[in-house]
């Protein structure tokens, strides 16, 4: 969480930084800030809430910026980054958590702290050490002393230089003929250049005199070539739609087609390699968080059908349950490719000798770079914090993977059926949203492949519509949850064709007076004739539409729900 950016070059830095922060906004939107260097020292701007173009610093050609997702210290202007040294020479932006900030603070002498953040200690550390050391030595000292995860940008207003260093949090460098950028990911500067390289842990970069030098913690120069990345950026302003979420839901038929084309062309080899790795390993464990976890549940369901013994574990609990060894394949599933819990699960498994593969959306992400084989879901940039089109593409990728392992799945008209489902049900979703908006609890039930979809719809209702929701296996109702069903309680049932088992669960809730909402071939929401696998997509888009219109009806900030961020880079 949190996004950082830095720039030194011939362009106007406040503008470059502001544009980068806009693109990084999905990483945190509690507050933002920037620091630039002018003739007399630092120029600082900090704001709570939304980015405002009129509030940037004065013209300059060097600066750093930050979008905050609060961890240590409440949301406030004072806690917004950049943080500044007592002598006003240095400014720092930070993504991550400095675990030993208290100990570091105690070791420093006579500094005035103004914020309640862990990050502020970094700038005072650099300030104190540069009393006797060079800035580079101070950075190396910090890398040797700090515990935790960090990607830090440092502006030295005296020498007009930029530095960036990292451990555990992502940091990319962007290069064009006119300037050098750093950022939490390639989006930070993708509007300016597509030439980039990624820093590894315990490395730092010095940006000065129109160039950059990459070094390791001992100060040794590292030679690493920049690479061109291909990444079509989405419009940051979603002109013809009210929100990114609805734009992204409606793009699902197109993004699925794009993925399929790539799996039959440039991604053909990596899909085959992934299939081979799955078949060669004794144990296959998927790991993921949130929506990606729900996609992996579907993946496991499909692979089990194909005779592959696979399981999936929530990444944050991975270490508590798994028994990975050198005969294990761990497949990480992640939209951002930067989720800390997933990265920790990968590191842990690598330590045990496991092979790592991944399924990601953001190209060149940390998870992709740590994998032996990685297949991209090719959904393009997703701006709404809620994952919608990327979930659909993750599931579509699992379908292709299962097909590759030999099972016969009929989904050739999937994209058309999704479009038809959206067209037929959008009006109904708008209408029902008016009723659901005042509800406190909603239950969603499904069986087999519809069960992960039930969980996914529930997650969306919580995240975007702020309604408590529970997605569960229909058969589990009678073991407890049925006690909560009373007159008018909304229960959304996912009913694929010929599924008598879920029908009896629907009867159970209807007998208790539930407000029964059916997603079926004939029901409150209607899907076209389809296979059970296709049904998972059709029920998903209906659930997404319903969530979107309920949140909209409530007047909520659909694309940026409270307390959340798209890329979760803390444990
Ligand atoms: O980037 P990842 O797929 O690893 O992210 C995992 C979760 O944080 C993410 O899916 C989250 O649950 C979404 N905001 C849900 O819409």
Boltz pocket constraint, residues with backbone or C-beta under 6 A from the ligand:
constraints:
  - pocket:
      binder: B
      contacts: [[A, 289], [A, 290], [A, 291], [A, 292], [A, 293], [A, 333], [A, 334], [A, 335], [A, 336], [A, 337], [A, 338], [A, 339], [A, 342], [A, 385], [A, 386], [A, 387], [A, 388], [A, 459], [A, 463], [A, 565], [A, 566], [A, 567], [A, 568]]
      max_distance: 6.0
